[in-house]
Amino acid sequence: MSTRISRRTILFALPLAACGGQRVAQADQPDEPRATIPCAHGPASYTRTCTIEQVQARDGLLLTVRHPDGAFRRLLVPRDGRGVIAADGAQQAVVRAFGSDEIEVALGADRYRIPATIKGAKPAA
């Protein structure tokens, strides 16, 4: 289950270079600093309080987004170019572009802004 973004392809600029210059933790490097991304729950405003980790998996790039309260979501960037999908659970990821360098991924009431390069998007002025 995935949501296409207006026939544009998402090319992830990961490791998340746009996350304040912090390195993204890999599964085999748990003590590395983790990148933070803006996230929100329900009608709340975005705050840069979620961390994101990435691991290259058999099916593509697996992203784990962690909330400050310990909750987390797993997303998959599959190798087949579908964009971003939920890696587990019953909720479908809803994805939309934010300019040429960011996407918003919504899962239920949770929303995340993740750095990405969107092929075919016009650069921000």
ZIGIHU-V280258 format. One record per residue. N is the residue number from 1. SS is DSSP state (h for helix, s for strand, l for the rest). PSI is psi in whole degrees, -180 to 180 (* if undefined). D_FIRST is the distance of its C-alpha to the first C-alpha in whole Angstrom. Layout:
n-><N:N>
ss-><SS:SS>
psi-><PSI:PSI>
d_first-><D_FIRST:D_FIRST>
This chain:
n-><1:2:3:4:5:6:7:8:9:10:11:12:13:14:15:16:17:18:19:20:21:22:23:24:25:26:27:28:29:30:31:32:33:34:35:36:37:38:39:40:41:42:43:44:45:46:47:48:49:50:51:52:53:54:55:56:57:58:59:60:61:62:63:64:65:66:67:68:69:70:71:72:73:74:75:76:77:78:79:80:81:82:83:84:85:86:87:88:89:90:91:92:93:94:95:96:97:98:99:100:101:102:103:104:105:106:107:108:109:110:111:112:113:114:115:116:117:118:119:120:121:122:123:124:125>
ss-><l:l:l:l:s:l:l:s:s:s:s:l:l:l:l:l:l:l:l:l:l:l:l:l:l:l:l:l:l:l:l:l:l:l:s:s:s:s:s:s:s:l:l:l:l:l:s:s:s:s:s:s:s:s:s:s:s:l:l:s:s:s:s:s:s:s:l:l:l:l:l:s:s:s:s:s:s:s:l:l:l:l:l:l:s:s:l:l:l:l:l:l:l:s:s:s:s:s:l:l:l:s:s:s:s:s:s:l:l:s:s:s:s:s:s:l:s:s:s:l:l:l:l:l:l>
psi-><123:168:124:154:91:45:12:150:137:124:111:131:56:144:150:77:-24:7:60:22:6:151:151:131:138:161:-32:6:64:-19:0:149:146:143:146:147:157:138:160:153:127:-138:0:154:158:140:150:72:-6:145:157:136:152:144:132:118:174:-40:-9:-158:121:122:132:118:124:133:157:-27:2:-16:155:162:145:132:152:133:94:154:-18:4:14:-13:-124:133:162:133:-22:171:175:-14:141:139:132:122:137:150:147:93:-152:2:16:147:156:128:124:132:107:-128:-3:139:142:143:119:133:135:153:124:111:130:-8:147:138:147:141:*>
d_first-><0:4:7:10:13:16:16:17:16:16:19:19:23:22:24:24:27:27:27:31:32:31:30:26:27:26:26:29:31:30:33:32:32:28:27:26:24:24:22:22:22:22:25:26:27:25:28:27:27:24:24:22:22:20:21:20:18:18:14:15:16:15:16:18:19:22:23:27:27:26:22:19:16:14:12:11:12:11:14:13:13:9:11:9:6:8:10:11:11:10:9:6:8:10:11:15:18:21:24:24:23:21:17:17:13:13:12:14:18:17:17:18:20:19:21:20:21:20:21:23:23:27:29:29:33>
